[in-house]
Amino acid sequence: MEEFICSVEFLRGPGDFLARVSSEAGGVREYRGPIAGDVIDQVVNDLQEEFESAPAT
């Protein structure tokens, strides 16, 4: 059975990159930065921490 874990959007603005993450545990949050790789790293690190601390179903 599949279950919603999170939604991630990556957007490019005029001067920076934006990631918008939505999850049941963490709600909606945004990450911004001038370098795409740095924004992606922030998202990955935060999601990894969130999923590792989530109770198993």
N, C-alpha and C positions, 0 to 999 in steps of 0.2 A: 504494500500500500504506500502510495506517495503522499508526502506531507510538505506543505509550504515551509521553507526555512527562511529564505530572505529574497529580497529583490535588490539588484544593484544596477545603477545607471551611471555611465561615464559620459560627461559632456565636455566640450571644449569651448571656452569663452574667448573673448578678444585678448585677454592677457593671462589667462590661467586655465587650469583644468579643474573640473568639479566632479565629485563622485557623490551620489545620493544613495544611501543604503536604508532599507526598511526591513525590519524583522520584528517578530512578536516580542522577543526578549529585550531588544535594544531600542525599539521604536524607530523613528525616522531621524537620521543624522546626515550631515554633509561634511565633506572633506574638500579643501581647496589647496591649490599650490601651483607654482609656475612650471613644475616638472611632472609630467605624467607618471613616470616611474615612482616618484615619491608618494604621489596620491594613491597609486595602486598598492604600494607597500603598506601605507597606513590602513587602507581598507582590509587587506589580507590579514595584517596583524590583529586588528580589532575583531574581525570575524573569527579568527582562530581562537582568540581568548574567550569570546562569547560562546562558541560551540564547545570548547573544552570544559567550560564551567557549567554548561547546561546539563540538567539531569537526563539520563538515558530514558528513552520511552520503550 
